[in-house]
Structures are given as structure tokens and as C-alpha cells.
Amino acid sequence: MSQHPVYLAPMEDVTDPAFRLQCKRFGADRVYTEFVNADALVRDVSSTLRKLRFAEEERPVAIQIYGKEVESMRDAAQIVEQASPDFIDINFGCPVKKVAGKGAGAGLLRDVPKMLRIARTVVDAVHIPVTAKTRLGWDAEDLKPAVHSWGGDREQPFIVELAEALQDCGIRELAIHGRTRAQMYSGEADWDLIGQVKANPRMRIPIIGNGDISTPERAKECFDRYGVDAIMVGRASFGCPWIFGDISKYLSDPTEPIERHSLEWCVNLLKEHVRSSIDYIGDERKGIIHSRRHFAASPALKGLYDFRQTRIRLLQAITLEEVMSIFDEIVERWGQDEQTTENI
């Protein structure tokens, strides 16, 4: 593990084995699976069970579970333990309606006593480290210092009190996304509150910061300014697995210029990813659709002159032959332009 660990954040429909392996290859110190639904896992749903698979090369790897019931989360954790990950991570932060709206993920920020029962029960049910990921609170009201009914008698921000409570439940590491559930992914992540959690003298467990880390420079600032033990990269990794290598190199020596990757090099990685996704899913069309968010977000394809129509064709392609042909066309047409972005 490096002195300044950089982790791949757990993301639904993104952090499948194909993408995790790429990020690991470029230096991600830890990877997380997609969200695993506890109820579906207990019911033996095959598509959910498939999410427990990982390659030995991915280690250390965490399998993340979510759910709203104590018993199903306990049972799911015991099933996950049999897959032998390095960590079981509990999702207390997913803001999307189909998760949070049903009382799981960030929905548990409105029922902290239940969240803590889940955390304590999962910790007691397994023999491997249990970690958690959450947000600053449900909405802006949680950002104000207050005395919380489920916490101690001190007036402090919700997340500072919650972090202590999760630590007391046996959670071994806590990742914090610097937004409330109400913010979803809008506005800027509030790293000052993440820093307050880390600076709390009562905290003994590692604190992982998450939110808006999209450049090596910002990664270094988060370590230097807020003192976190690790950082987590999420959306900035879409179509850009090399960001982990760029960050790691910059953290090791900020005076060294970050390597500029050619368009052909980046496109070859996108090709590799779509092939691996097809192999993992076992269906050509579904594997391509699964990869589209990487095509759409990759910094390698942003800023290319007169690219709009080609981009539309790429995002509509449904056969591997067509996707590869468009990628080859991109390299042939734009590969000599030396048009890059700061993330390439």
C-alpha cells in the first residue's frame, strides 16, 4: 500500500471486473465492486451473485452491500464472506431514488439508530474487516452543529457524530462523500467537513475522502489540506483508468511532468474495456451498452474537433465490429492532431 492510497469508488454499472482490473493495473490501491443488493443476494439471484466474482489480481478488493433490513444485511454479509474479499463495505451513501427512497443507502441517514444496528450486526456476523461509505447527511440541516438524539451531548455536525458512532460499532474504515443526499452530485463537495471528521481527536479509524477529485493536483491538495488517510476517485475515472497512475506519480513527485498519452493509446484501452465487458456479461450488445458511459465520458474523446456525429455513431453502435471500426476511424482521423486534455 502506498503512503497516499488512492481507491476506485464503488459505482453501479461501472466498477465491474473489466474496469476494476484496468484501474488496478494503473495503480488503484484498492477497488470496490458494484453495489450488491442484500435481499437479492439472500434470494440467490444469479445476476447479483455474479457481482461477487473478482480476480486475485484485484486484491485488495472490497465487496459493497446495501439494504434496509438488519437481518438481510447480516445474512448477505455472511454470504459475501464466503467469496473471500479483503473487506466488506456497507453502502450508507447511495443517493438514487430506487435505493435511498426505499430506506437503504443514503436513506439510512434519516434513521441513524437503524444504520448503527446494521453496522454492529454485520461487524459481529463476519470475521473480515467491515468498512462503510456514507455522505455528510440527508440535507443542509445536517450540516449545522446540533445535539443529536442518537449521539452524545455535544453540539457538532451530523457527520462528525455519525463517524464516531460507526467507529463504536466496529467499522474499521469510513469513506465520506462530501455532499448530502439532497445534493446528489450537484454543487461542490464539502471537504472542510471531511477534514473535521479526520481532525476529531476521538477518531481512531482511517478516514477516506471522496468527491470531485478529478486531477492529480486536487488529489494532493486533499491529502495535504485535510489530512485524510486515503482518497477515493469516482466519476473522474470513467473512460480514464489511467487517472490512478497519473495521481500516484504526481503524489510521489509533483515536480515530474505527468505523461501525456496519445489518442491511439487511450482508444486501445477503451477497446480493451469493451471486449472485457462483453466477456464478463456474456452478451455482445449488453456488453457494448454497459461500456457506453466510458465512451461518453472519456477525456480522450473530449475536445476533438468536429467530433459530434462520430460520437453519436459510437454511442449508437450495437456490434463489436462496428464499435472497433469507429474507434479505428477516430485514431486515423484525429490521432495526429495532438489534441489532448489535461487528463489524457
Phi, psi and omega in degrees: 000136182284168180294329179236084186294140178236122186249151171274120182292148175288129181216128180296137180064016179233305188272061173276172183305323181300313181286321179301317181295322177297313181297321178298318181299327181269003171118006175300126184283336175208145176238154181236146177285174168296168178296136178248119182288119184299315181299315180294325179294316179295329180276001178067034178292124189298319181295331178282318178301327180297333181290349179277351183282139173206158180268152179300331180293345181280343186298146358285136183232143177244136173259123184260133179242153175218154179174171183245354182250137183300314185293316181291326177293321177297311182295320180295320179299321180291326175293315180299320181303327180293339177280352176062047171286171177279333180216153164251125180250138179257129180274105174247020188227349183299124186267351188294150188300320185290346176254297183295324181293341179259009175093005177255180179054230179293345177300333180286351174293344177265358178217071185299319178304322178290320177303315182291326176296318178298312181301312182296319182293317179295315178303316183287340187273344185232170183246010177245161183300139176248127178243175180213157176228134182214188178239178183292340181158188181280314181210189186299334179298329181285351180276346183272140175301137180200167171266124186260135186300331183266356185249212181273201183254012179266146178272112181205164180302150182310311187292329178294317178290319181296318180300317177298316182296319179293321175301317180295337178280350180105004176297131189270335176211150179230124174261135182235122172273128189281041175221160172275169176297321182298329179287339187054249179238020181270165179066191180259144176294139181267096180278344178299319179290325175299318178297325177295321177298313182297324183280350181296119183296345179280345182278129179245341184269157177297142176246127181252125180266141183217140175131115173065024174271104185235357179221156175301324181296318179292323178300314180296319179299320181294320176293312186290319188274325188250351173070018182295159181276337179200163174237159183233127180256129181246260188299333180293348179273349181303122179062019185212057182298340181287353179300330180292321177293319179297316180296314182299318180294319181292320179295327179287321181205094182296344181279343180281129179295142179285133183298136176265125183264140180288158178300319180298319179299315180293317180296322178299326177290322177295322176298314180300319182295315183293322177297316180294324179294321177296316178298318182293315183281331180081018181211124186299308183297314181294324178295322178292314179300320180298333184269351189298325181297332177287322176297315186292325187262347187301127177296342179296332185255002179270142177085002177286133184296132175057044186264351192305309183294321178295320179298317179299315179299318181297319183280353177254350182296141182234001175239150180297321180301317181292317179300313182295323179296318179293319177299317178298321178297320180298314181295319182294320186277320187248353187295338181262001185281343183056032176273114182230168171243171184294343181268352184274000000 
